[in-house]
Amino acid sequence: MALKELPLVDIVIFGGHGDLALRKIMPALYYLFWQNHIDPRSRIFSTIRTDDTDEQHRELVFNKFREFHPDNFYSEETWSVFSSQLFCTKMDISNADDYQELAIALNEFPERDRINYLSTPSSLFGDICTALNQTGLVTQKSRVVLEKPIGHNLQSFKEIDDTVAAVFLESSIFRIDHYLGKDTVQNILALRFSNTLFMPLWDNKSIDHVQITVAETVGVEGRWGYYDKYGAMRDMVQNHLMQLLCLVAMEPPRSLQKDSDSVRNEKVKVLKSLRKLNNREVAEKTVRGQYKHGVSNKQSVPGYLEDDDKIHESDTETFVAVKAEIENWTWNGVPFYLRTGKRMSGRFSEIVIQFKDVPHSIFPNDGKPLEPNKLIIHIQPEESIRLLLMNKVPGLSQGMRLRPVELELNVLHDDPRSPTAYERLLLDVIKNDATLFMRRDEVEAAWEWADNILDTWKEDNIMVKKYSAGTDGPSSAVALIERDGRSWHEDS
């Protein structure tokens, strides 16, 4: 991309010295600049609560960048130019009077696109947007990026979003979910809608079930106060896992070009088709767990209630498993098994599409059943796509013996480094492309489905099941899928 084609933008990061801003957002902006996606005349402002000068702010950003990204893609010359774009301003972001210094700086170039990245708790989104409006900092070229989760239920989401919507048009609101910026996640669309091999097989006639797992080995890592207000259902299922489910189950969008609503329309249809579980079904088809003391990465680790060297009392779930069902012609009868948890045996995110068995096997195969075909999409820590097929064992053995083989469907990166999810999404914000961001009705539908489960857990006093750190969750999560004659996928 030639520099003359780059838009001139002013980016304001609210909560600029927070962990997300320093660990993810600022490095992503540096790499975009390094790859000539950001004009060197653009500016990046960070709102902070300390009296740091611009130079002290730049030094902090640099030190955190080198701590989290000790790779070979740092250039002193590039950093020198990039850091000259970095500025900071001390303010109480909930007080409109403190926005005057920021207003003076931004109004030097009123014609520029303005991107407001709210890297703060969602409870502050309304105050920030209201203050921006009162200070005259919202123009026709202003956009706002909202981090998840927005609110802690449907009602609180609506209250927060109503306040934001009173200032920004829906087309200017970018509700971010970083999972949608991952190459392999986007590749689900490419795999499904550009290959006639898969398109006729992608329905309840050919697919037996779908598994979506997001497993973490870490605990709450000093974020106990935050996490205890949300738990795994709000923090992971309502957004990350719902988005992955939508990409697997959605119908073909009309277009991906110049129509950000085309994809989002189809995702909303999926969310609105999710079966709402009654009280009995919530008890049977969901599992909530909480990790206790155990061994992770060969080290003894405390339980959730022992975090921060304190003893807590809480029934917040750190693990969730759900059997979800989509009530439409395409997916009726195909269960979607969702699973996420902290302090599990491994760190991985994957989608497993398991196809149905062959109607009748003609192969004796030493009495062993044929393994069903599986499409295995690994999202992290390494991105890959594999297709599991049955193939003949070479040789002169009596009869025809078969064994599973894997066909790798991975694309080699032309780039020496893989762009991060935040790079992709921030570039889309700069380009004003909302395709990979969530629309209001999409978030509402996801909250409505999740709230139904959360409310039932509370009303029926469904307690968390304990599981040892370093394991794969409560035994009831295994029973959840095995009752249907299935099992969780495990890589051999």
C-alpha positions as CSV (number, residue, x, y, z in Angstrom):
1,M,0.0,0.0,0.0
2,A,1.5,3.3,-1.0
3,L,1.8,6.0,1.6
4,K,-0.4,8.4,-0.3
5,E,-3.3,5.9,0.0
6,L,-3.1,5.7,3.8
7,P,-5.8,7.5,5.7
8,L,-4.6,10.1,8.2
9,V,-6.0,9.1,11.6
10,D,-5.8,10.2,15.2
11,I,-6.2,7.2,17.6
12,V,-7.1,7.7,21.2
13,I,-6.6,4.7,23.6
14,F,-8.6,5.2,26.8
15,G,-6.9,3.2,29.5
16,G,-3.6,3.6,27.7
17,H,-1.5,2.2,30.5
18,G,-3.6,-0.9,31.1
19,D,-2.5,-4.4,30.4
20,L,-4.5,-4.8,27.2
21,A,-3.2,-1.5,25.7
22,L,0.4,-2.2,26.4
23,R,0.4,-5.9,25.7
24,K,-1.8,-6.1,22.6
25,I,-3.0,-2.8,21.2
26,M,0.2,-0.7,21.1
27,P,2.3,-3.6,19.6
28,A,-0.3,-4.2,17.0
29,L,-0.2,-0.5,16.0
30,Y,3.6,-0.6,15.8
31,Y,3.5,-3.6,13.5
32,L,0.9,-1.9,11.3
33,F,3.1,1.1,11.1
34,W,6.1,-1.1,10.3
35,Q,4.2,-2.7,7.4
36,N,3.2,0.8,6.0
37,H,-0.5,0.6,7.1
38,I,-0.4,3.7,9.2
39,D,0.7,7.1,7.9
40,P,3.7,8.4,9.9
41,R,1.8,11.7,10.3
42,S,-1.0,10.0,12.2
43,R,-1.0,10.3,16.0
44,I,-1.7,7.9,18.9
45,F,-2.9,9.4,22.2
46,S,-3.1,7.4,25.4
47,T,-5.2,8.6,28.4
48,I,-3.4,7.9,31.7
49,R,-3.9,8.6,35.4
50,T,-0.3,9.5,36.2
51,D,1.8,12.7,35.5
52,D,4.1,11.0,33.0
53,T,5.5,13.1,30.2
54,D,5.3,12.1,26.6
55,E,8.9,10.8,26.8
56,Q,8.2,8.7,29.9
57,H,5.1,7.3,28.2
58,R,7.1,6.4,25.1
59,E,9.8,4.7,27.3
60,L,7.1,2.6,29.1
61,V,5.5,1.6,25.8
62,F,8.9,0.6,24.5
63,N,9.9,-1.4,27.6
64,K,6.5,-3.3,27.6
65,F,6.8,-3.9,23.8
66,R,10.3,-5.5,24.2
67,E,9.1,-7.5,27.2
68,F,6.1,-9.0,25.3
69,H,7.6,-9.1,21.8
70,P,11.3,-10.1,22.0
71,D,11.4,-11.0,18.3
72,N,13.5,-10.1,15.3
73,F,11.0,-7.7,13.8
74,Y,12.0,-4.7,15.9
75,S,13.8,-1.9,14.1
76,E,15.3,1.0,16.0
77,E,14.8,3.3,13.0
78,T,11.1,2.3,12.6
79,W,10.5,2.6,16.4
80,S,12.1,6.0,16.4
81,V,9.5,7.3,13.9
82,F,6.6,5.4,15.4
83,S,7.3,6.6,18.9
84,S,7.3,10.2,17.7
85,Q,3.5,9.6,17.1
86,L,2.9,8.6,20.7
87,F,1.4,11.2,23.1
88,C,-0.3,10.9,26.5
89,T,-2.7,13.0,28.5
90,K,-3.6,12.7,32.2
91,M,-7.3,12.7,32.8
92,D,-10.2,11.3,34.8
93,I,-12.0,9.7,31.8
94,S,-15.4,10.0,33.5
95,N,-15.1,13.8,33.9
96,A,-15.8,15.8,30.8
97,D,-13.8,18.8,32.2
98,D,-10.6,16.7,31.9
99,Y,-11.0,16.4,28.1
100,Q,-9.9,19.9,27.3
101,E,-6.2,19.1,26.8
102,L,-7.1,16.2,24.5
103,A,-9.6,18.5,22.6
104,I,-6.9,21.1,21.9
105,A,-4.6,18.4,20.5
106,L,-7.3,16.7,18.4
107,N,-8.7,19.9,17.0
108,E,-5.4,20.8,15.4
109,F,-6.6,18.4,12.6
110,P,-10.4,18.3,12.7
111,E,-10.6,16.7,9.3
112,R,-8.9,13.5,10.3
113,D,-10.6,10.2,11.0
114,R,-10.8,9.7,14.8
115,I,-10.7,6.3,16.4
116,N,-11.6,6.0,20.1
117,Y,-10.4,2.7,21.5
118,L,-12.1,2.1,24.9
119,S,-9.7,-0.3,26.6
120,T,-11.5,0.1,29.9
121,P,-14.2,-1.7,31.9
122,S,-17.5,-1.5,30.0
123,S,-19.1,0.4,32.9
124,L,-17.1,3.4,31.7
125,F,-18.1,3.3,28.1
126,G,-21.1,5.5,28.5
127,D,-19.2,8.1,30.5
128,I,-16.4,8.3,28.0
129,C,-18.8,8.6,25.0
130,T,-20.9,11.2,26.7
131,A,-17.8,13.3,27.6
132,L,-16.5,13.0,24.1
133,N,-19.8,14.4,22.8
134,Q,-19.9,17.2,25.4
135,T,-16.4,18.3,24.5
136,G,-17.2,18.4,20.8
137,L,-14.8,15.6,19.9
138,V,-17.2,13.5,18.0
139,T,-17.2,14.2,14.2
140,Q,-18.7,12.5,11.2
141,K,-15.3,10.7,10.9
142,S,-15.3,9.5,14.5
143,R,-15.4,5.8,15.3
144,V,-15.5,4.0,18.7
145,V,-14.1,0.5,19.5
146,L,-15.7,-1.4,22.4
147,E,-13.9,-4.3,24.2
148,K,-15.8,-7.3,25.4
149,P,-17.6,-8.3,27.5
150,I,-20.1,-5.3,27.2
151,G,-22.1,-5.5,30.4
152,H,-22.7,-8.6,32.5
153,N,-26.2,-9.5,31.1
154,L,-28.6,-8.4,28.4
155,Q,-30.1,-5.6,30.5
156,S,-26.7,-4.0,31.4
157,F,-25.6,-4.4,27.8
158,K,-28.6,-2.5,26.6
159,E,-28.1,0.3,29.1
160,I,-24.4,0.7,28.2
161,D,-25.0,0.4,24.4
162,D,-27.9,2.9,24.5
163,T,-25.6,5.5,26.0
164,V,-22.9,4.8,23.3
165,A,-25.6,4.8,20.6
166,A,-26.8,8.3,21.7
167,V,-23.4,9.6,20.6
168,F,-22.2,7.3,17.8
169,L,-24.1,5.8,14.8
170,E,-24.3,2.0,14.7
171,S,-22.1,2.1,11.6
172,S,-19.4,3.8,13.7
173,I,-19.5,1.4,16.7
174,F,-16.9,-1.5,16.5
175,R,-17.6,-4.1,19.1
176,I,-14.4,-6.2,19.1
177,D,-13.9,-9.9,19.6
178,H,-10.2,-10.7,19.0
179,Y,-11.0,-14.3,18.0
180,L,-12.5,-13.0,14.8
181,G,-9.1,-11.5,13.8
182,K,-7.3,-14.8,13.8
183,D,-6.4,-16.1,10.3
184,T,-7.7,-19.6,11.0
185,V,-11.1,-18.3,12.2
186,Q,-11.5,-16.3,9.0
187,N,-10.3,-19.3,7.0
188,I,-13.5,-21.1,8.2
189,L,-15.4,-18.8,5.7
190,A,-12.9,-19.5,3.0
191,L,-13.0,-23.3,3.5
192,R,-16.7,-23.4,3.6
193,F,-17.7,-21.0,0.8
194,S,-14.9,-21.4,-1.8
195,N,-14.8,-25.2,-2.0
196,T,-17.6,-27.3,-3.6
197,L,-16.1,-30.3,-1.7
198,F,-17.5,-29.1,1.6
199,M,-20.5,-27.0,0.7
200,P,-22.9,-30.0,0.0
201,L,-21.7,-31.8,3.1
202,W,-22.2,-28.9,5.5
203,D,-25.5,-29.8,7.1
204,N,-27.4,-32.4,9.3
205,K,-27.4,-35.0,6.5
206,S,-23.6,-35.4,6.7
207,I,-22.4,-34.0,10.0
208,D,-22.9,-35.9,13.2
209,H,-21.9,-33.2,15.7
210,V,-19.6,-30.2,16.3
211,Q,-17.2,-29.6,19.2
212,I,-15.8,-26.2,20.1
213,T,-13.2,-26.0,22.9
214,V,-11.3,-23.1,24.3
215,A,-9.0,-24.5,27.0
216,E,-6.5,-22.5,29.1
217,T,-3.8,-23.7,31.5
218,V,-3.6,-20.4,33.4
219,G,-5.8,-19.5,36.3
220,V,-7.2,-16.0,36.9
221,E,-3.6,-14.8,37.4
222,G,-4.3,-11.9,39.8
223,R,-7.5,-10.9,38.1
224,W,-9.7,-12.5,40.7
225,G,-11.8,-9.4,41.4
226,Y,-12.6,-8.9,37.8
227,Y,-13.2,-12.5,36.9
228,D,-15.4,-13.3,39.9
229,K,-17.9,-10.7,38.5
230,Y,-18.1,-12.5,35.2
231,G,-17.1,-16.1,35.2
232,A,-16.6,-18.4,32.2
233,M,-20.1,-18.1,30.7
234,R,-19.9,-14.3,30.4
235,D,-16.2,-14.1,29.8
236,M,-15.9,-16.8,27.1
237,V,-19.1,-18.5,26.0
238,Q,-21.3,-15.5,25.4
239,N,-18.7,-14.0,23.0
240,H,-15.8,-16.2,21.8
241,L,-17.5,-19.5,21.6
242,M,-20.8,-18.0,20.2
243,Q,-18.8,-16.3,17.4
244,L,-17.1,-19.6,16.5
245,L,-20.4,-21.4,16.5
246,C,-21.9,-18.7,14.2
247,L,-19.1,-19.0,11.7
248,V,-19.5,-22.8,11.5
249,A,-23.3,-22.8,11.3
250,M,-24.1,-19.6,9.3
251,E,-25.5,-19.8,5.7
252,P,-23.5,-18.2,2.8
253,P,-23.5,-14.4,3.1
254,R,-24.5,-12.5,0.0
255,S,-21.1,-10.9,-0.3
256,L,-17.9,-10.2,1.6
257,Q,-17.1,-7.1,-0.4
258,K,-18.3,-3.6,0.7
259,D,-21.1,-5.0,2.7
260,S,-20.2,-5.6,6.3
261,D,-23.8,-6.5,7.2
262,S,-23.9,-9.5,4.9
263,V,-21.9,-11.7,7.2
264,R,-23.5,-10.3,10.3
265,N,-27.0,-10.9,9.1
266,E,-26.3,-14.6,8.8
267,K,-24.7,-14.8,12.2
268,V,-27.7,-13.2,13.8
269,K,-30.0,-15.8,12.2
270,V,-27.9,-18.5,13.8
271,L,-28.0,-16.9,17.2
272,K,-31.8,-16.4,17.0
273,S,-32.2,-20.1,16.1
274,L,-30.4,-21.4,19.1
275,R,-32.7,-23.5,21.2
276,K,-33.4,-21.8,24.6
277,L,-33.1,-24.5,27.3
278,N,-35.8,-25.0,29.9
279,N,-34.9,-25.6,33.5
280,R,-34.7,-29.4,33.2
281,E,-32.5,-29.1,30.1
282,V,-30.2,-26.6,31.7
283,A,-29.5,-29.2,34.5
284,E,-29.0,-32.0,31.9
285,K,-27.2,-30.1,29.1
286,T,-24.9,-27.7,30.9
287,V,-22.0,-28.2,33.3
288,R,-20.4,-25.5,35.5
289,G,-17.2,-26.2,37.2
290,Q,-14.6,-24.5,39.4
291,Y,-10.9,-25.5,39.6
292,K,-9.4,-26.5,42.9
293,H,-5.8,-27.0,44.0
294,G,-3.8,-29.3,41.6
295,V,-0.8,-29.6,39.4
296,S,-0.3,-27.6,36.2
297,N,2.9,-27.6,34.1
298,K,4.5,-29.9,36.8
299,Q,3.9,-27.2,39.5
300,S,1.5,-27.2,42.4
301,V,-1.0,-24.4,41.9
302,P,-3.7,-23.0,44.2
303,G,-7.4,-23.4,43.6
304,Y,-9.7,-20.6,42.4
305,L,-10.8,-19.8,46.0
306,E,-7.1,-19.5,47.1
307,D,-6.0,-16.9,44.5
308,D,-3.9,-13.9,45.5
309,D,-2.8,-15.7,48.7
310,K,-6.3,-15.2,50.1
311,I,-9.1,-17.5,50.9
312,H,-12.3,-16.5,49.0
313,E,-15.9,-17.7,49.0
314,S,-17.5,-17.8,45.5
315,D,-19.5,-20.1,43.3
316,T,-18.3,-18.4,40.1
317,E,-17.7,-20.9,37.4
318,T,-14.2,-21.3,35.8
319,F,-15.4,-24.0,33.5
320,V,-18.5,-24.4,31.3
321,A,-19.7,-27.2,29.0
322,V,-22.9,-26.9,27.1
323,K,-24.8,-29.0,24.6
324,A,-26.3,-26.4,22.3
325,E,-28.8,-27.0,19.5
326,I,-29.8,-25.0,16.5
327,E,-33.4,-25.2,15.4
328,N,-33.4,-24.8,11.7
329,W,-33.6,-27.0,8.6
330,T,-29.8,-27.1,8.2
331,W,-28.7,-28.1,11.7
332,N,-31.7,-29.7,13.4
333,G,-30.5,-32.8,15.2
334,V,-26.8,-31.8,15.2
335,P,-25.5,-31.0,18.7
336,F,-22.9,-28.4,19.2
337,Y,-20.8,-29.2,22.3
338,L,-19.2,-26.1,23.7
339,R,-16.4,-26.3,26.3
340,T,-14.2,-23.8,28.0
341,G,-12.2,-23.6,31.2
342,K,-9.2,-22.3,33.1
343,R,-6.4,-24.5,34.6
344,M,-7.1,-27.3,32.2
345,S,-4.5,-29.9,31.1
346,G,-3.6,-28.0,27.9
347,R,-3.9,-24.7,26.2
348,F,-5.7,-25.0,22.9
349,S,-8.7,-23.7,21.0
350,E,-10.2,-25.9,18.4
351,I,-13.3,-26.7,16.3
352,V,-14.0,-30.3,15.4
353,I,-16.5,-31.1,12.7
354,Q,-17.3,-34.8,13.0
355,F,-19.0,-36.3,10.0
356,K,-21.4,-39.3,10.1
357,D,-20.3,-42.9,9.8
358,V,-20.5,-44.6,6.4
359,P,-23.9,-46.2,6.0
360,H,-22.4,-49.7,5.7
361,S,-18.8,-50.8,6.0
362,I,-17.5,-53.3,3.4
363,F,-14.1,-53.6,5.1
364,P,-13.5,-56.3,7.8
365,N,-10.6,-54.2,9.2
366,D,-9.8,-56.8,11.8
367,G,-13.1,-56.2,13.4
368,K,-12.2,-52.6,14.2
369,P,-14.8,-49.9,13.5
370,L,-14.0,-47.3,10.9
371,E,-13.2,-43.9,12.4
372,P,-15.5,-41.1,11.2
373,N,-14.1,-38.3,9.1
374,K,-13.2,-35.2,11.1
375,L,-12.3,-31.7,10.1
376,I,-10.1,-30.4,12.9
377,I,-9.5,-26.6,13.0
378,H,-6.8,-25.5,15.5
379,I,-7.0,-21.8,16.4
380,Q,-4.3,-21.6,19.1
381,P,-1.6,-22.0,20.1
382,E,-0.7,-23.0,16.6
383,E,-3.1,-22.4,13.7
384,S,-3.8,-25.4,11.5
385,I,-6.6,-27.2,9.6
386,R,-6.5,-31.0,9.2
387,L,-8.9,-33.5,7.6
388,L,-9.0,-37.0,9.1
389,L,-9.7,-39.7,6.4
390,M,-9.5,-43.5,6.3
391,N,-6.9,-45.1,4.1
392,K,-5.6,-48.5,3.3
393,V,-2.5,-49.8,5.2
394,P,0.2,-50.5,2.6
395,G,1.4,-54.1,2.3
396,L,0.3,-57.6,1.6
397,S,-1.6,-58.3,4.8
398,Q,-4.6,-60.6,4.4
399,G,-7.8,-58.6,3.8
400,M,-7.8,-54.9,3.5
401,R,-6.9,-53.1,6.7
402,L,-7.6,-49.4,7.1
403,R,-6.2,-46.7,9.3
404,P,-6.9,-43.0,9.7
405,V,-4.6,-40.5,8.0
406,E,-4.5,-36.8,8.2
407,L,-4.6,-34.4,5.2
408,E,-3.2,-31.0,6.2
409,L,-5.0,-28.0,4.7
410,N,-2.6,-25.3,5.9
411,V,-1.5,-22.3,3.9
412,L,2.1,-21.1,4.3
413,H,2.4,-17.5,5.2
414,D,4.2,-15.3,2.7
415,D,5.1,-13.0,5.6
416,P,8.0,-14.0,7.8
417,R,5.8,-13.3,10.8
418,S,2.1,-14.1,11.3
419,P,0.0,-10.9,12.0
420,T,-1.8,-10.9,15.3
421,A,-5.6,-10.8,15.6
422,Y,-5.4,-7.2,16.9
423,E,-3.4,-6.1,13.8
424,R,-6.2,-7.4,11.5
425,L,-9.0,-5.9,13.5
426,L,-7.3,-2.5,14.1
427,L,-6.5,-2.3,10.4
428,D,-10.2,-2.9,9.6
429,V,-11.2,-0.1,12.0
430,I,-8.8,2.2,10.2
431,K,-10.3,1.1,6.9
432,N,-13.8,1.5,8.4
433,D,-14.7,-2.1,7.6
434,A,-17.0,-3.6,10.3
435,T,-17.4,-7.1,8.8
436,L,-15.5,-8.8,11.6
437,F,-17.1,-6.8,14.4
438,M,-20.3,-7.5,16.2
439,R,-23.6,-5.7,15.5
440,R,-25.9,-4.7,18.3
441,D,-28.6,-7.2,17.6
442,E,-25.9,-9.9,17.4
443,V,-24.7,-9.2,20.9
444,E,-28.3,-9.0,22.2
445,A,-29.1,-12.4,20.8
446,A,-26.0,-13.9,22.4
447,W,-26.7,-12.3,25.8
448,E,-30.3,-13.5,25.6
449,W,-29.3,-17.1,25.1
450,A,-26.5,-16.9,27.8
451,D,-28.8,-15.1,30.3
452,N,-31.3,-17.9,30.1
453,I,-28.7,-20.4,31.3
454,L,-27.2,-18.0,33.9
455,D,-30.6,-17.2,35.4
456,T,-31.5,-20.9,35.6
457,W,-28.2,-21.7,37.4
458,K,-29.1,-19.1,40.0
459,E,-32.8,-19.9,40.3
460,D,-32.3,-23.6,40.6
461,N,-29.1,-23.3,42.7
462,I,-27.0,-25.4,40.3
463,M,-23.7,-25.6,42.1
464,V,-20.2,-25.6,40.5
465,K,-18.6,-29.0,40.2
466,K,-15.0,-29.1,41.5
467,Y,-12.2,-30.2,39.2
468,S,-8.4,-30.4,40.0
469,A,-6.2,-27.9,38.3
470,G,-4.3,-29.5,35.4
471,T,-7.3,-31.8,34.3
472,D,-9.9,-31.5,31.6
473,G,-12.7,-30.2,33.9
474,P,-15.4,-32.0,35.9
475,S,-16.2,-35.6,35.2
476,S,-19.8,-34.5,34.5
477,A,-18.5,-32.7,31.3
478,V,-17.3,-36.1,30.1
479,A,-20.7,-37.6,30.9
480,L,-22.5,-34.8,29.1
481,I,-21.1,-35.9,25.7
482,E,-20.8,-39.7,26.5
483,R,-24.5,-39.9,27.3
484,D,-25.0,-39.3,23.5
485,G,-22.5,-42.1,22.6
486,R,-19.8,-39.5,21.7
487,S,-16.6,-38.4,23.3
488,W,-14.4,-35.3,23.4
489,H,-11.8,-35.2,20.7
490,E,-8.3,-35.8,21.8
491,D,-5.2,-35.5,19.7
492,S,-3.1,-38.7,19.8
